[in-house]
């Protein structure tokens, strides 16, 4: 049975594992390139070439080097060209996740997180409407393909995957929420295998919007948890995982990457864009994920923080970590990989989940780059350069505008 509508609150919850993972980020177009980049402490920010940024204060971002032509994905060049940039990112990452899990498509629920979705198509519609108001050529097609469900349906068709589809648009927590929802589906017995992840591509409207909010670092270099941090950098990418019951993985003889141990979600109604200064909702999600995982804070070896590099966000998250960890806070190792690839918005939580899996598999801690003087809120162990470490349990935080907060916990690979 691939999917059913049984209760999401099982009396006998099942063990949930990750059997495949795929990633596309400014660091590279697959797991190997990204893992090597994070272990080397490389920063992957560069001048924006996708659109005109001459009127913006900032001209750099985390931009993916995408192939112009369809790679060997079993789809035609024409279908590749019809896809918007974000869908191409998602397709590459999801394809890698399926291949890693030993799957070639099939029936499974699909849960996808995104924030901007196919925004570039909307931009093209707007540009033509302004320049040629009476011209209707291609406008109807843009209206249709602008919708996220159309793009994701095209992606699923290209992957040979079919099943119930859910799209989560919960700001910067979207990708983490998608994986968390997949975790609950499998844990409760409502699904055996789920394809879940998140994506977002750079686009002019979003870039200009963040610049207008003065949320971007004027230097173009984000410095999460630095005392003099002055904003974030935007990026693009996609992360996907195959979420599967341990029973199913064992029956297939699949290799397990990690176990999903916990998930927490909460809403902070403090402000439309600003987090609660003490990190109230972040504290709730971290505690909820640990409760579900039956773990104490001192059992978490590494936190991949939300860590945007904005003055308010980093203090709020730092306060939440202090309150969550208590006397153990000095032993908690924390970093923000947004310092290397930028903030991937709706794709951030999914991409950072895959980076967390890399930390488990590679037994290393990615770094918070560019930190010159740590903020006083950093009473935890801020990882400022990549280091080898014994990593068994990883927690990753994702927080979004509107107060969306999510936390996931992954555990080291076990033999199925």
C-alpha positions in Angstrom: 0.0 0.0 0.0 1.5 3.3 -1.1 -0.9 5.7 0.7 -3.9 5.6 3.0 -5.9 7.9 5.2 -5.3 6.3 8.5 -4.8 8.3 11.7 -1.6 10.4 11.8 -1.2 9.6 15.5 -0.3 5.9 15.6 -0.2 3.8 18.7 2.8 2.0 17.4 4.8 4.4 15.3 7.2 3.0 12.7 10.9 3.7 12.4 11.5 6.2 9.5 14.7 6.3 7.5 16.2 8.2 4.6 17.3 5.9 1.7 18.1 8.5 -0.9 19.2 12.2 -1.0 19.9 14.6 -3.8 21.1 18.2 -3.7 21.8 21.1 -6.1 23.2 24.3 -4.7 25.7 27.0 -5.6 28.3 24.6 -4.2 27.6 22.0 -6.9 25.1 19.9 -8.7 25.2 16.7 -6.7 26.0 15.2 -3.3 29.7 14.6 -4.1 30.4 18.2 -5.2 28.5 19.7 -2.3 30.1 17.5 0.4 33.6 18.3 -0.9 32.8 22.0 -0.9 31.5 22.1 2.6 34.3 20.0 4.0 36.8 22.4 2.4 35.1 25.4 3.8 34.5 26.9 0.3 32.2 29.9 -0.2 30.0 29.8 -3.3 28.8 33.3 -3.8 29.3 35.2 -7.0 28.1 38.1 -9.1 24.5 37.7 -10.3 24.2 37.2 -14.0 20.7 35.9 -14.3 19.1 39.3 -14.3 19.9 43.0 -14.0 21.0 44.0 -10.5 22.5 47.4 -11.4 19.7 49.2 -9.5 20.1 47.1 -6.4 22.5 47.8 -3.5 23.8 44.3 -3.7 25.1 42.4 -6.8 26.1 39.0 -5.5 24.2 35.8 -4.6 24.6 32.0 -4.5 23.9 31.1 -8.2 23.8 27.6 -9.5 25.7 26.7 -12.6 22.9 24.9 -14.5 23.5 23.2 -17.9 21.9 24.9 -20.9 20.8 21.7 -22.4 18.9 18.8 -20.8 21.4 16.5 -19.1 20.9 12.7 -19.4 17.6 12.7 -17.5 15.5 10.7 -20.0 13.6 13.8 -21.1 13.7 15.8 -24.3 15.5 19.1 -24.8 12.1 20.6 -25.6 10.6 19.5 -22.2 13.8 20.7 -20.4 13.5 24.1 -22.0 9.8 24.4 -21.0 10.6 24.0 -17.4 11.3 27.1 -15.3 14.7 27.4 -13.5 13.4 26.2 -10.2 11.8 23.1 -11.6 15.1 22.2 -13.3 16.9 22.5 -9.9 14.2 20.3 -8.3 14.4 17.8 -11.1 18.1 17.3 -10.8 18.0 16.9 -7.0 15.0 14.6 -7.0 16.5 12.4 -9.7 19.7 12.0 -7.6 17.6 11.1 -4.5 15.7 8.4 -6.4 18.8 7.0 -7.9 20.6 6.8 -4.6 17.6 5.0 -3.1 17.6 2.5 -6.0 14.3 3.7 -7.3 13.3 4.5 -10.9 10.0 6.1 -10.3 6.8 4.4 -9.3 3.9 5.2 -7.0 4.6 7.3 -4.0 3.3 10.6 -2.4 5.3 13.7 -3.4 5.6 16.6 -0.9 7.4 19.7 -2.0 8.2 22.9 -0.3 8.8 26.2 -2.2 8.3 29.9 -1.7 8.9 31.7 -5.0 8.1 28.6 -7.2 7.9 29.6 -10.9 8.2 33.3 -10.2 10.4 34.0 -13.3 7.4 33.0 -15.5 5.3 35.5 -13.6 7.9 38.1 -14.3 7.8 37.4 -18.0 4.0 37.8 -18.0 4.3 41.1 -16.2 7.1 42.4 -18.6 5.0 41.6 -21.7 1.8 43.1 -20.1 3.6 46.4 -19.5 5.5 46.6 -22.8 2.7 45.3 -25.1 -0.7 45.4 -23.2 -2.7 44.2 -26.2 -0.4 41.3 -27.1 -1.7 38.0 -25.9 1.0 35.7 -27.4 2.2 33.1 -24.8 0.4 34.9 -21.9 -2.2 32.2 -21.4 0.6 29.6 -21.3 2.5 31.6 -18.7 -0.6 31.9 -16.5 -0.9 28.1 -16.6 2.8 27.2 -16.1 3.3 29.9 -13.4 1.3 27.6 -11.0 3.6 25.5 -8.9 1.4 22.4 -9.2 1.8 22.5 -13.0 5.6 22.7 -12.7 5.8 19.9 -10.1 3.5 17.7 -12.1 5.8 18.1 -15.1 8.8 17.2 -12.9 7.0 14.1 -11.5 6.2 13.0 -15.0 9.8 13.4 -16.0 10.8 11.3 -13.0 8.2 8.6 -13.7 6.8 9.2 -10.2 3.0 9.3 -9.6 0.9 9.6 -6.5 -0.8 12.2 -4.2 1.1 15.5 -4.4 1.2 18.3 -1.7 2.9 21.6 -2.1 3.9 23.4 1.1 4.5 27.2 0.8 5.4 28.2 4.3 8.1 30.8 3.6 11.7 29.7 4.6 10.4 26.7 6.6 8.8 25.1 3.5 11.4 22.5 2.7 11.7 21.4 6.3 7.9 21.2 6.7 7.7 19.0 3.5 10.2 16.5 4.9 8.5 16.7 8.3 5.1 15.9 6.8 6.6 13.0 4.9 8.1 11.7 8.2 4.7 11.8 9.8 3.1 10.0 6.8 5.6 7.2 7.0 5.7 7.0 10.8 1.9 6.7 11.0 1.8 4.0 8.4 -0.1 6.1 5.8 2.7 5.7 3.3 5.7 3.4 2.8 7.9 5.7 0.6 7.6 9.4 0.1 9.6 11.8 -2.2 10.0 15.0 -0.2 12.1 18.2 -0.5 12.2 21.8 -1.4 13.5 24.2 -4.0 13.6 27.9 -5.0 15.5 29.7 -7.8 16.8 33.2 -7.9 14.5 35.7 -9.5 14.5 39.4 -9.9 11.3 40.2 -8.0 12.4 38.4 -4.9 15.9 39.7 -5.1 14.7 43.3 -5.4 12.2 42.7 -2.6 14.8 41.6 -0.1 17.0 44.4 -1.2 14.2 46.9 -0.6 13.7 45.4 2.8 17.4 46.1 3.4 17.7 42.5 4.5 20.7 41.8 2.2 24.2 42.3 3.3 25.6 45.5 1.5 28.9 43.7 1.1 27.3 40.7 -0.4 29.1 38.5 2.2 26.8 37.1 4.9 28.3 36.6 8.4 25.9 34.6 10.5 26.5 35.0 14.3 29.2 37.7 13.7 28.8 40.6 16.1 28.8 43.0 13.1 26.6 41.0 10.8 24.6 43.2 8.5 22.3 40.9 6.4 21.9 37.8 4.4 22.8 36.7 0.9 20.2 35.0 -1.3 20.9 31.7 -3.0 19.1 29.1 -5.0 19.0 25.3 -5.1 17.0 22.2 -4.3 17.2 19.3 -1.8 15.2 16.1 -2.0 15.1 12.9 0.1 13.4 9.5 -0.1 11.6 9.1 3.3 10.9 5.4 3.8 9.8 3.0 6.6 12.5 0.8 7.9 10.4 -2.2 7.1 10.1 -1.1 3.4 13.8 -0.4 3.2 14.7 -3.7 4.6 12.4 -5.5 2.2 14.0 -3.7 -0.7 17.5 -4.3 0.5 18.0 -0.5 0.4 21.0 1.2 2.0 20.0 3.6 4.8 21.6 7.0 4.9 20.1 8.1 8.2 17.1 7.8 10.5 14.7 10.6 10.9 14.2 10.8 14.7 12.1 13.9 15.3 10.2 16.8 13.9 8.7 19.8 15.4 6.7 22.8 14.0 5.3 25.9 15.6 4.0 29.3 14.7 5.4 32.5 16.2 2.7 35.3 16.0 5.1 37.9 17.2 5.6 39.9 14.0 5.1 39.5 10.2 8.8 39.3 9.5 10.7 39.6 12.8 11.2 36.6 15.1 10.4 36.8 18.8 13.6 38.2 20.3 13.8 35.2 22.8 13.1 32.7 20.1 9.9 31.4 21.7 8.6 29.4 18.7 12.1 28.1 17.9 12.4 26.8 21.4 9.0 25.0 21.0 10.1 23.3 17.8 13.4 22.2 19.2 11.9 20.8 22.3 9.1 19.1 20.3 11.6 17.4 18.0 13.7 16.2 20.9 10.7 14.9 22.7 9.6 12.9 19.7 13.1 11.6 19.3 13.4 10.9 23.0 16.7 12.9 23.1 18.2 15.4 25.5 20.0 18.5 24.2 23.4 17.1 25.2 22.8 14.1 22.9 22.7 16.4 19.8 26.2 16.6 18.3 25.6 19.4 15.8 23.0 22.0 15.0 22.7 23.2 11.4 21.2 26.6 12.4 18.8 28.8 10.4 21.5 31.4 10.8 20.6 34.0 8.2 23.1 36.6 9.2 20.5 39.3 10.0 20.8 41.1 13.3 17.5 40.0 14.7 17.3 36.4 13.5 20.7 35.2 14.8 20.1 36.6 18.3 16.6 35.0 18.5 17.9 31.6 17.4 20.9 32.0 19.7 18.6 32.7 22.7 16.4 29.7 21.8 19.5 27.5 21.7 20.6 28.8 25.1 17.2 28.1 26.6 16.9 24.7 25.0 20.3 23.5 26.0 20.6 25.0 29.4 23.8 24.2 31.2 24.9 22.0 28.3 25.0 25.0 25.8 28.8 25.3 25.9 29.1 21.8 24.4 26.5 22.3 21.6 28.3 22.7 18.2 26.5 25.2 15.9 27.1 26.6 12.4 25.2 28.2 9.5 25.8 26.9 6.0 24.0 29.9 4.6 27.4 31.6 5.0 28.6 29.5 2.1 25.7 29.2 -0.3 23.3 32.0 0.8 19.7 31.7 1.9 17.7 29.4 -0.4 14.3 30.5 0.9 11.7 27.8 0.4 14.5 25.3 -0.5 16.7 26.2 2.5 15.2 23.6 5.0 15.5 20.8 2.5 19.0 21.6 1.3 20.2 22.1 4.8 18.6 18.7 5.7 20.8 17.1 3.0 23.8 19.0 4.3 23.0 17.6 7.8 23.0 14.1 6.3 26.4 14.8 4.8 27.7 15.7 8.2 26.5 12.3 9.5 27.9 10.4 6.6 31.2 12.3 6.4 31.7 12.7 10.1 32.5 16.4 9.9 31.1 19.8 10.9 30.4 22.4 8.3 31.4 25.9 9.2 30.0 29.4 9.8 32.3 31.3 7.4 33.3 35.0 7.6 33.0 35.3 11.3 35.4 37.9 12.7 34.1 38.4 16.2 31.3 36.1 17.5 28.2 37.7 18.8 27.8 37.5 22.6 24.8 35.3 22.1 27.1 32.5 21.0 27.6 30.8 24.3 27.6 27.6 22.3 30.5 26.2 20.3 30.3 28.2 17.0 32.1 26.2 14.3 34.1 28.7 12.4 36.1 26.3 10.2 35.2 22.8 9.0 36.4 20.1 11.4 36.3 16.4 11.7 34.1 15.2 14.6 32.1 12.3 15.8 28.6 13.0 14.6 25.7 10.8 15.6 22.7 13.1 16.0 22.1 16.3 14.0 19.4 18.9 14.5 18.5 21.4 11.8 16.4 24.6 12.2 14.3 26.4 9.6 12.4 29.6 10.4 10.4 31.7 8.0 8.5 35.0 7.6 5.1 35.0 9.2 6.5 33.0 12.2 6.9 29.6 10.6 9.3 27.5 12.6 10.5 23.9 12.0 13.1 21.6 13.4 14.2 18.2 12.2 16.5 15.6 13.8 18.5 13.0 11.9 20.4 10.1 13.4 23.4 8.2 12.2 22.9 5.3 9.8 22.0 2.0 11.2 21.9 -1.4 9.6 18.5 -2.3 8.2 
